[in-house]
Amino acid sequence: MTRAHRPVVDSDTLAIRRASRIIGTQIAIVCTAVVAIVILAVFVYTLSEISVAELFEPVPDPDNLKVGAVGLLRAATVLGVALIVLAGVMSWLVARRAVQPLGEALRIQRAFIADASHELRTPIAVLDARLQILQRALPAHDPSSAVVAELRKDAKSLTGIVNDLLESAEIGGSAPTDDSVADVTSAVRVAVESLALIGAERQITVELDAPDAATARVPASSITRCVVAMLDNALRFAPAGSVVSVTVAVTKKTVSVTVRDRGPGIQGIEPAHVFDRFAHSGSAAPDAGDTRTGFGIGLSLVREIAVRHGGSVTVVDSSDEGAAIAFTVPRAKHP
């Protein structure tokens, strides 16, 4: 049995909607304040021109004055409320129109990234193939072998960057097609075992704390990819000899994976913006080496995957004692 697919909402769309809400709310608040000031001025002026005792007296000249002071104030109040409601509606409409160019710009950016990535994949693949041929042709003790090996490593990093760019550009444009239930713990363990080897080179221990069973309706490969990106980011900032912890927590409705490092915390950028495409935070640990997720693509992909499957990714902690990022997705319901 398959479930009905929900409409796919990518992170760019969510950002546009959030900007629209913020702009609309700010305009509505300003308009409400102006209307409130006008109504208050009417009340103050009316009460200053008539005594409290006269306020509730009948209209002295019904032929010329049809509305008493109380009626006037009541009418002003009704008019004020109507204007506030109208201001709210107009603010919402104006805000939606104001952010439309932003949405179009993001769409064009996504299309450009996808096109550029497709164009770059072939020449990079050819470059790596030629370097591989050259590496095999060199004698075992040739002094150039180390340089060629480094060039192949650089070409492989470029391939990874291009693949991340392509996935980041395309992931929001299609609906999820994999309805299988994945074992989150197993998928996370694959990522931990892979990145533990990189951490060991810098004497960093990657620890996993996970329950025996944690399932989600997210492809296992996507979960592994997200945890790899989160761990890669943590290893960039974790000091040598420290511990990076990975915790899987299960609630009635969600499964979350939290990666915590013992580095200096997120610096040089607002924590909420580390998931933006091409975002740059502070410098990595001095001995971290080169990592391709430092281009701000890895964590962006984590957000794209989380949002695509009805989840979220957040910075749950950032201080001089370290940073923690949590990836949360809906828990799969067993039949």
N, C-alpha and C positions, 0 to 999 in steps of 0.2 A: 504494500500500500504506500502510495506516495502522498505527500502533503501538498496542499495548494501553495504555490510560490507567492510570497509577498512581493509587492513592488520594490525593486532595488533602488536604494537611496545611497549614493556614494557620499564620501566625506566632503567633497566640494559642494554638493547640493545642501548638505547639512550646514556647512559654513555660510552659504548664501542665506539660508533661512534664518540662521542665528543673527547674521548682520541685519537682515530685514526686521527681525523682531526688536533688535537693539535700537535701530534708527527710528522705527515706528513708536517705540516706547518713549524715546527721548523727545520726539516731536509732540506726542500726546501729552507728556508731562508739562512741556513748555506751554502748549495751548491751554491746558487745564489751569495752569498757574495764572495765565493772562485773564481767562474768563473768571476765575475766582477773585482776582483783584478787582475786576470791573464790577462784579456782583457785590463785593464787599464795599466798594466805593459808593454804589447805589444805596446800600443799606445805611452806611454812615451818613451820607448826605440827607437821606430821607429822615432819619432819626434826629439829625441836627436841626432840621427845619420844623419839626413838630414834637410836641411834648408827649411823654408816655401816656398821660391822661387823654390827650386828643387822638392818640393812635387808634383807639377802638371806638371812637365816636362815629355816628352815622355821617354819611356824606352831607356836608352843609348845603350844597347847591346841586341837587340832582340834575337840574337842567343843563348845567355847564360842566360838571365833573361827575363822571360815571363810575370812577374807581376810587375807593378809599385807600388809605395808607397801607393797611394790611393786605388788601387785594393787590396793590402795586408791588409790595415786597414778595407776595406769593407768585405773582406773574414773573418777577425778575428771577426768582429761584427756579421756576419751571424752565424759563428760557435758558438759564445758566446750565442746568442739567442737560437740556437738549443740545446746547452748543458743545458741551464736553463730550457727549456721545458722538456728535458729528465730527468733532476734532479727532477722536479716536479712530473712526472709520476712515477719514481722509488721511490720517497719518499712516494707517496700514496700507492704503492704496499708493500713497506717494512713496513709501519705503520700498514697496515691491517694484515700482517702476525705477527707483533709484539704484537698486542692486542688479537690475537686469544686465547692464553693461559688464558688471563684475562676473556674472554667470557666463556670459558670452566669452569674456576674456579667459576664464578658466577652461572653457570648452576648447577654445583655440589652442591654449597651452597644452592641454592633454593630447589633442590631435597632432600638434607639432612634435611632442615628445615621442609619440608612437611612430610617426613617420621617420624622425631622425634615428630612432633606435633600430627600425627595420633597415635603414640604409647603412648603418654602422656595423651590423652583425656580420655581413658577408666579408668586408675587407679585414675585419679583426680576425675572423676565422681563417682567412687566407694567410694573414700574417703569422698566426700561431702555427699553421701547418708548415709554412716555410721555415720557421724557427725550429720546429721539430725535426725537419729533414736535415737542417744544418747541424743540430745537436747530435744527431745520429752519425753524421759524416765526420765529426771531429774525432781525432784520436783521444784515447782515454785520458792522457795526461796533458792535453792541450791547454795552455793558460787561458784560452778564450772560452773554455767550457763553462766556467763559473758565470761569465758575463752573459752567455747565451741562456743559461738556466735562469738568471735573473730576468732577462727579457721575456722568456716564456711565462714566468710568474707574473710579470706586468701585463702581458697579453691576456692571461687568464683572469686577472683582476678587472681588466677592461671588459672582458666578456661578461663577467658577473654584474658589472655596473650597467651595461647595456640591457642585460636581461631584467634587472630590477627596474630600469627605466621603462622598459616595454610593459612589464607586468603592472607597474604603477599607473601607466597610461590606459591600459585596457581593462583592468580589473573592475572598474566601476561601470563599464558599459555593457555588461552582460549579466544575466540573472544566474544565480547559483544553479548548477545542474546536477551536483552530486548530493543525493539525499541519504547517503549511507551514514550510519552512526559510527563515530570513531572513538577509539579508546584514547582519551586525552593523556592519561598517564604514560601509555606506551609511546605515543607521539612525542611527548616531552622528553622521555628518557632517551630517544634517538638523538634529539638535539643536544641534550646534556652530554651524552657520550662523545659526540662529534666535537663539541667545543671544549670539552675537558682536556683534549689533547693539546689545543692551542693554549689553554690556561696553564698546563703543566710546563710549557716552555718558559713561562715567567713565574713559576712557583705559585700560581694561583689555583686554589682548590675550588671546584664547582660541586656544590652539594645539592642533592635533590631530596625534597620531603614531599611525598605524594601518597595518596591513598591507593589501595589496590584497584579500585574501580572508579572511574570518572569518565562519563561518556557525554559527547556533544554531537550535534548534527552538523559537523564541520569536517571537511576532508582532513585526514590525518596528515597529509603532506602540507596543507596550509598551516595546521597547528605547529608542525615541526619548523616550517619556514619562519613563522612568527617568533618562536622561542629562539631560533638561531639568531635572528636579527636582534632580539632583546639581549641575548647573552653576548653577542659580538659587541654591542654597544657597551654593556657592563664591563667587559674585559678591557675595552679601550681606556676606561677611567679607573679601573681597580688597581691599587698599588701592588707591587710585587710582594708575595708572601701572604696576601690577604685571602678571604673567602668570598666567593660569589654564591649566593643561595638561590635556589629555585623552589618555590612552594606552590603546590596545587591544592586549592581549597574548593570544596563542594558544598553548595547550599541546595535548598529545595528547587530553586529555579535556575541557578547559574553554576558554571565552572570557571574558576579564575586561576591564572598562572601568574605569579608574582616573581620577578627577578630583582634581587637586591645586591648592590655592590657596596664596598666600603671606601669608595673614592671621595672626592671633594664635593660631591653633589653637582647639580646642574648649574652651570655658570655661564654668563654672557648672553643668556636668552631666557625668556619667560618659560617656566616648565610646560605650560599649556601649548607652547609653540614648537616643542621638540618633534611633534608628529607632522609638522608642515613639511611639504616637499622642499628639499634643498635647505632645510634649516641647519644652522651651524651653532653649536654650543662652544664652550671653552675648550682649551687644549686638552688632549688626552694625556694619560700618564706618560712620563718621559721614556719609559721602556716599553711602551705599548706596541710600537711598530706601526706598520701600515695596515689599515682595515678599510674595506671598500664601503662599509656602511657609514663611514665618517662623512660621506657626501650628503647625508640627510635623506637618503632614499629608503634605507632599511626600515626605520621606524614609521615612515610614511606608509610603507606597504603593510605594516602591522595594523595601522589604523584602517586602511582600506579593507583588509580582510575581515577585521572585527566588525566594522560597520556593515559590510556586505552580508554578514551572517547574523545580523541583529544584535551584535555585541558592542563592546567599547574597549578602549585602551586609555589608561590614565596614569599620571604621575602621582603615586600615593604618598611619596615622601621624597624630600630633597633638602639635605642639610650638609654641613661640613663633615658629617659622619657617614655620608653615602646617599645613594638615590635608590628608589624602588619604583618599578613600573609594573602595572597589573594589566593583563590581557584577560578580558571576561567575555564569555559567550553563553548563550542559553543552554541549559542542561537538556540532554535528550531524555524524553519520557519513554520508559519501557512499555511495550504493549501489555 
